[in-house]
Amino acid sequence: MDSTTALGLRMSALFPPALSSVAEVVEWFGAMQAQDVNSGLWSFGARLPGFTLADVEAAVERREAVRTWPMRGTVHFVPPADVHWMLDLMGSRALAGAAKRRETIGLSEADADRAVDILGAALAGGGRLTRAQCLQVLAESGVATTGQRGYHLLWYAAQRGVTVIGPHIGKEQTFVLLDEWVPSPRRPSREEALALIALRYFRSHGPATRKDFAGWTGLTMTDCKAGIAGAELDTVDVDGVEMVVAPGFSSAAVAQWWALPGFDEYMLGYKDRSLMATPEQLAAIIPGGNGMFQSTLVRDGRVVATWKRAITAKGVTITVTPLVSFTAKDHRAAEEALAVYASYLGMPLTVKNP
């Protein structure tokens, strides 16, 4: 298989045309990058034609998807029923390094465990507290939250499976009790869980390498191989590189242009991004290599530009920075792709080119 064919298959996997709800999208992926909530919400909108921001937010309020730290210490949207086993399978690896982090920020294990108990009591009975309110409750109970301690304690409570990130109230992050938010979780065995996460990753990202899967999950290569074997996935040769795909999957007709957020599975779902962008383009997408990804315009699976938005009372203004030579036709196509995003926001669009 050549790289062009592989990229076509990958884009069909990343943008499945048959899904019609937030719940179906997040179930397809298994987990979706969501460290920036607005980026995460648009990742749903980009895959659900006609959905508005309000539609996606309402779906999250209905618990079709939930945010937490299921793997690599990074926030993702995941199916609510899968939070428990994902934390057990993958979150435990991040949790194992918590002691070293506490030592760095001057926080004892006893205080961290006490904070979990305090938050659990404060949220019991269907409570929902904003981030600021959670930190206030901890501080009033004598647990220091200054510096990086507050973030660590909120992360730690979620990694312990006590809390989960709830839907925003306005612009503020909230927290709820996991067991109350998800009263009927899935409980697969460890072998079943490894096979399930492998199937979901490769059906939504494939063709991809085992290293891509290991980088995405944070699992050991031994566990990754076991998951791939358990899911009975297929291997293909892509220009001399062995990659894994879900059996029976084929390329489908999908839109040629996409306006994508920076923190989207399109980029962050892989260790090797060479099918999507050149090294020079990647340097522009991730300026300084600092982990902050720019939003991208994608044509036929390849990055062709980055974009930035500015929202005012009059609408959304988007500045496009091409990374390849743009024709007049390309500018029109880019504006049409960005118009989908503006429609999702429910705002008039102005496009600027530097």
N, C-alpha and C positions, 0 to 999 in steps of 0.2 A: 504494500500500500504506500502511495506517495503522500507527502505532507499536505498537499492540497485536499486530497480525499479525506485524510485524517482530520483536517481542520473542519471540513464540512460536517463530518460525523460529530465532532466535538461541539460545534455550534448548535446542531440539532439537539444534542443532549442538554446543553446549557439553556436553550430556549425552546422547550417542548411545547408545541402548539396546542396540544389537547387539554391542557390544564385550565381550570376555570375558577379556582378559588385560592385564597392564601393558604388554606389548610392543605390543598393538593400540591401547591408549589413547594412548601417546606417539607412535606412528606417525600416528595420526589428527590429533593436534595439531601434530606437527612439533617443538614445544618447549613445555615447561610450566614456569611460574615455580617456582623451588625454592631461593631464597636462604635460606629457613628450611626445613631438611630435614623436620621434622615436618609442616609445612604442605604441603610437596610430596608427602609420602607419603600424607597424607589426601586430597589432590586425586585421587590414584589410587583410594583406597578409596571415596570418594564416588561414583565412576563405575563401581565394580565391586561390585554388591550381593553380600553374603555374604563378601567378602574381609575378612580380619583384617590388622592391622598386620604380624603375622608372615608372612602370605602375601605382602604387598607387599614386605617386606624380602627375603624369599627370592627374589622375582622380580628385584629389583635385584642381588642376589648372583649370579643366573644371567645377568646382563648384558642383561636385557630393556630396561633404561633406564640411562642414565649421566648424572651431573651434571658440568657444566662451564660456562664462560662463553662461550656461542656468539654473543651479541649484546648490545650496549649495556653491556658490562662487568658483566652481571648473571647470576647462576647460574640455570640451567634444567636440567630433565631433558630429554634428547633421545634419539632412537634411536642406539645406539652406532655403527652403520654410517654415520651422517650427520655425526659430529663433524668429520671432516676438512674436508668441503666447506663446512660451516657456518662454521667458523673462517676459511676462505679467503674466503668470500663476505661475511660480516657481522662476524666477530671482527676482521678486519683494520682496520676503521674505529676500533674501540676501541684497537687496538694502535698506531695512528698517533699517538695522544695520549699514549703512554707516556713519551716523553722529557720532556714538560712536567711530568708527575707525578713523575718521578724527580728532576728539578731541585728540586721543592718539598720532597721528603722527604730530600734529600741522598744520592742514590744514583747512582752513575755507570753509564753503559751497559756499560762493561767488567765491572763487578761483577755487573750483572744477567745478562749473557750467561754469565759464569763460573758463576753460581748455577744456570742452566739446565743447564750441562754437569755440574755436581756432582750435581744431582738425577737427571739421566739415568743417571749411572754408579751412583748409590746404589740406584736402583730396577731396574736391569737384571737380567734373568733371572727375571722373575716376582715381583719384590719389591713389598711394600705397606707403606708407612710412614705413621704417623699425622702429623697436622699438626705436633705437637710434635717428633716425631722428625725430620721434614724440616727444621725450623728448627734443631734441634740439629746435624744434619749440616752445614748451611750455616755455622753459627757456628763449629764446630770446624775448618772449612776456611778461616776468616778472612773470611767475608762477613757484614757487620753485618745483623742482623735486628730491631734495636730499633725502637720506634715503629711506624710504618706500613710499614717496609721489608719485614718478613717477609710480610705479606699481599700486598704488591705483587709480591714475587718468586715466590710461589706462583701468583698470578694470571698473571704474565708467562710462567712456564714452561708453563702451560696454554694461554695465548693463542698461544704459539709452536708449539703442537701437539706438545709433548714429553710432557706429563703430562695426566692427567685425574683428576677426583675419584672415588675408589673408594667402595665401600660402607663405612658406618661400622663401626668396631670399638667396641662399647659405645656411648658417647656421643661418640666422637672421629671426626672427619673423617679420611679417609685419601687417599693419592695413589698412583697406579700409572702405568706408562708407557702412553701412548695406543696406540702401535703394537703393543704386546704385548696390551693389553686388546681392541683391535679390529684383528685381523690382516687382515681383508678388508673395507676400507671401500668405500662407494660413491664413484664418481668422475665425477659428471655434469659436463658443460661448464658454463661460467658461465651461458649462456642457459638451459640445462636446469635449473640450480640455482635461478635466479630464478623460473622458472615453477613449480617444485616447491614452493618455500617459499610462493609466492602461493596455490597450490592448497590447501596444507595450512592456511594461515591462514584463508582465507575459507570453506573447508568446515567448519572447527571453530569459527569465530567469526562468520560472516556471518548476516545482513547487517551489514556494517561499511564504514566509509569508507576511502578511500585514505590519509587522514591517520592513521587507526587503524593501518593496515598499516605505514606508514612509522615511526610511533612504536614499534610492537612490534618491528620488525626493526632499526631504526636505519639503514636504507638510504636513499639519496637518493630523491627523488620520481621522478627519471628512471628509476632502477632499478625502483622499485615499479611504475611504469606499464608497463615492459617485461615484468616478471614477470606482471602481470595479463593483458596481451595474449597472452603466451606460453602461459598456462594456459587461455586462451579462456573467461574467466569472464563472467558476466552482470551487468548493472547493473539496479537497481530504484530507484524513487522512493519514499522513505519520508517522508511529510508534507513534501515539497518538498526533501528532502536526497537526493542521489544516493549510493547504497550499492552494494556489490559482493557477489555471492553465487556459490556454486558452482552450475553448471547442474544442473537437475533435482532440486534439494533441496527437500524439503517438511517441514512440521511433523509431528512424531510425538508420540504420547501419552507424556508423561513425568511423573514425580512432581510434585505441586504444591508440596511443601516440600523445602528442602535446608538442611542445616547445613554451611556451607562455611568453609574456613580463610581467613585474611585474604589470604594471598598465593596467590590462585587466579586462573586465567585468566578467570573470571567477571568480576573487577574489573580485574585488571592487564593484560588483553588489549586494552584500549581506551584511547584518549585521551579520547573523549567517552563518559561513563558515564550520560548523562541518561536513557537508556531504563530503567536499573536503579534509579536513586535520584535524589532531589531534591538541590539544593545543600545544604540543611540536613542531610539524611541523610548526604551525603558528608562534611560537616564532622565528624560523629560517627564515621564509619567511619575517617577519617584525621585524628585529633585534631591540631590545630596544623599540618596539612599537611606533616608531617615524613616522609612516605613509609612510615610504619608502619601497615599496614592491620589493622583489627580483624576478627576472624572474624564472619561474617554469617549470619543466618537469612533465607532467601529464600522468598517465597511467590509462585507464578505469575510468577517472573522478577523481581519487585521486592524490594528489601531492606526488611525490616520490623523487624529487630532486630539488635543485635550481641551477641556472647557471649564469655565468658572461662572458661577451665577451670582447675581446681586438682586435681592428682592426688596422692592419698595412698595409704597401704597399704589403706585401706578402699574405694577406688574413685575415680571422677572426679566432682567437683562442678562444675556449670556454672551460672554466673550470667548470666541473660538480661536485656538492657536493651532494651525495645521502643522503636522509633522511630515507631510508629503506635499507635493505640488497639487494644489486644488484647481480644478477647472470651474467654469461657471456652473456646469451641471453638478459638480460636487458641492459647491456652496448651496445650491438649491436643495440637494438631497440632505445635506447636513441640517439645514433650517427645518426641513420637514421632520427629521428625526427629533430635533429639539422641540418642535411644536407638540409632539406627543407628550414630552415632559411638561411643557407649559399647560397643556390641557389637563394633565394629571394634577397639577397644582391649582387649576382653575384660574389662571392668570394670563393676561396679555403678554406676548413675547416680543422682545427686541433682541436681535442678534447683532453682535459687533465682531469685527475681525480686525486684529491689531495691525 
